[in-house]
Amino acid sequence: MNRRPPRPKRGALPTALHPELERVYWVPYSRSRRWFRMASIMFEVLDDGIGVITMNRPEARNALTWEAMEAFSKAVDNAHACERDLRALVVTGAEGAFCAGGDLFELDGYPTRLDGARLAAIMGEALTHLEALPIPTLAAMEGPALGGGAEVALACDIRVMAEGATIGMMHVRLGICPAWGGGQRLLRLVGYSRALEWTAAGRVFTASEAMAYGLANQLAPEGAAMDAAVTLAAAFARQDPQAVRAIKRLVRAGVEMPPGQAAAAERAEFPDLWAAPAHLEASARFVARKNHRPV
């Protein structure tokens, strides 16, 4: 029999403080639906070198327990371990949700400052490690990406949101702030004033609003975010991998370095690519087509 997750022993969560979270966690389950115990985080590699990390706790809208956070960190480690064979990485959630953040039904039982430091460290370090991958990373987003879930999405290079998806840095509704790097990533993405307003007010945005504000790169029909993200990842995979990695490095340089240093880093990437076989062959094909000569 399917049951709601048990309330934590320390008492019911204050619904008035965070109505959006109450809506996310209490999900009506079909009686005919059977749940099988599977890994809370799954990592796989699709054709064309596209990696996929799936947050797999659909009974809780993929909210992260301690175990799931550790598993997410290990999945990112696994992606780094095989990154030479990867062309892109998609991060997604199972069964119509991206991630509802930390699983409050478990985490509410860990109220100390040391618990908070542990919570900040595990996923903060995991998302820094995710951001450091040398390949493009994409968030395929269905349903809610709230609190920590929004931080996971913002740690990806690109966000593909389905119609009906939402994203919100709503930590303040629980009397806390972002801790996994999401506040700084949001600041770099939308600027100081908007980052402060949205985070301090706990704003939640629809997919169309997120697209208008630059939080999302693409919109997809409901249920099709993963397909759209994989299609985009495949477009990256068709390009020369060294050129794609160089482009990510130079764009990251613009985020992390002063303008002069970033421009120098961009120039430094170019000579090796110019002399590489991929460019020489592509250039020869172009010239041959223009001169109507076979290569």
Secondary structure, 3 states (H helix, E strand, C coil): CCCCCCCCCCCCCCHHHCHHHHHHHCCCCCCCCCCCCCCCEEEEECHHHEEEEEECCHHHCCCECHHHHHHHHHHHHHHHHCHHHCCEEEEEECCCCCECCECHHHHCCCCCHHHHHHHHHHHHHHHHHHHCCCCCEEEEECCEEECHHHHHHHCCCEEEEECCCEEECCHHHHCCCCCCCHHHHHHHHHCHHHHHHHHHHCCEEEHHHHHHHCCCCEEECCCCHHHHHHHHHHHHHCCCHHHHHHHHHHHHHHHHCCHHHHHHHHHHHHHHHHCCHHHHHHHHHHHHHHCCCCC
